């Protein structure tokens, strides 16, 4: 079993018998310690603080990940404490999966990525919105 321990007792696990999800930017299992304190980060899109939304998919993914990191910091955490991601992609394709994987590695750095579910969708909340990401974060016990 491939396991990576993270801050706060978070363990990311890829058990034998399941394919290696690392190239697609996630782990199969996120195991939290007893008494874990969680933060739930709402879906973050690619809009800037002034509400601007690029038409470019990569730019939306990059900005959404920046927004996610801002929310995580506001909760008192770091990206290494993400246990689970939820990803919504409009008009999903292998090319868009590659962009997401590249940008996730850029935002979170090397090493195993959190558990993740990617859902292709026909549209999101705002016109022109192509990407949204939410997170469950393991915080230090408080």
C-alpha positions in Angstrom: 0.0 0.0 0.0 1.3 3.4 -1.0 0.7 5.8 1.9 1.8 9.4 2.5 1.3 11.1 5.9 0.5 14.8 5.9 0.2 17.5 8.5 -2.4 17.0 11.2 -2.5 13.2 10.8 -4.0 13.2 7.3 -3.0 10.0 5.5 -3.4 9.7 1.7 -3.6 6.0 0.6 -3.5 4.2 -2.7 -4.2 0.6 -1.9 -2.9 -2.4 -3.9 -5.5 -3.6 -6.4 -6.4 -0.1 -7.5 -4.7 1.7 -10.4 -2.2 4.4 -9.7 -4.2 7.7 -9.7 -1.1 10.0 -9.3 -0.9 10.9 -13.0 -4.5 12.1 -12.8 -3.8 14.2 -9.7 -5.5 12.4 -6.8 -5.4 9.7 -4.2 -8.0 7.0 -3.7 -8.4 7.4 0.1 -7.9 10.2 2.6 -7.9 8.9 6.1 -8.5 11.4 9.0 -7.4 10.8 12.6 -9.9 10.5 15.4 -11.3 13.8 16.6 -10.4 15.6 13.3 -11.5 19.2 12.9 -12.7 19.8 9.4 -13.3 22.9 7.2 -15.5 22.8 4.2 -14.5 25.2 1.4 -17.3 26.1 -1.0 -16.9 25.7 -4.7 -14.4 28.2 -6.1 -14.6 29.3 -9.7 -12.1 31.2 -11.8 -13.4 34.7 -11.1 -11.0 37.3 -9.8 -11.8 39.4 -6.7 -13.4 42.1 -8.9 -15.6 39.4 -10.6 -13.7 39.1 -13.9 -13.9 35.7 -15.5 -11.4 34.7 -18.3 -12.7 32.9 -21.3 -9.6 30.6 -21.2 -10.0 27.3 -19.4 -6.5 27.1 -18.1 -6.7 30.7 -16.7 -10.0 29.8 -14.9 -8.5 26.7 -13.4 -5.4 28.6 -12.2 -7.5 31.4 -10.7 -9.9 28.9 -9.1 -7.0 27.2 -7.4 -5.7 30.6 -6.2 -9.1 31.3 -4.8 -9.2 27.9 -3.1 -5.8 28.6 -1.5 -7.0 32.0 -0.2 -10.1 30.3 1.4 -7.9 27.6 2.9 -5.5 30.2 4.4 -8.5 32.1 5.8 -9.6 28.8 7.5 -6.2 28.5 9.1 -4.9 25.7 7.0 -2.5 24.9 4.1 -3.1 23.1 0.8 -1.2 20.1 2.3 -4.2 19.6 4.7 -6.8 19.1 1.9 -8.4 15.7 2.4 -10.9 15.8 -0.5 -11.5 17.8 -3.6 -14.7 18.0 -5.7 -14.2 19.3 -9.3 -16.8 20.3 -11.8 -15.7 20.8 -15.5 -17.9 22.1 -18.3 -17.4 20.2 -21.6 -14.9 17.8 -19.9 -12.2 16.2 -22.1 -8.9 14.4 -21.7 -7.2 17.7 -22.7 -9.1 19.5 -19.9 -8.1 16.8 -17.4 -4.5 17.3 -18.4 -4.8 21.1 -17.8 -6.4 20.4 -14.4 -3.7 18.0 -13.4 -0.9 20.4 -14.5 -2.4 23.3 -12.7 -3.1 21.2 -9.5 0.5 20.1 -9.4 1.6 23.8 -9.9 -0.7 24.9 -7.0 -0.2 22.1 -4.6 3.4 21.1 -5.4 4.9 17.6 -5.6 3.7 14.6 -3.8 0.4 12.7 -3.5 -2.7 14.7 -4.2 -6.0 14.6 -2.1 -8.9 12.2 -2.8 -10.9 13.8 -5.6 -14.1 13.4 -7.6 -14.3 15.0 -11.0 -17.8 15.5 -12.4 -18.4 16.6 -16.0 -21.3 19.1 -16.2 -23.1 20.9 -18.9 -22.9 24.3 -17.2 -22.1 26.0 -13.9 -23.6 28.9 -11.9 -22.3 31.8 -14.0 -22.4 32.3 -17.8 -18.9 31.5 -19.1 -17.8 29.6 -16.0 -15.9 26.4 -17.0 -14.4 25.1 -13.8 -15.3 24.9 -10.1 -13.5 23.2 -7.2 -14.4 22.7 -3.5 -12.5 21.1 -0.7 -12.7 19.4 2.7 -9.7 20.4 4.8 -8.3 18.7 7.9 -7.4 21.4 10.5 -5.4 21.0 13.7 -7.6 19.9 16.6 -8.9 23.0 18.4 
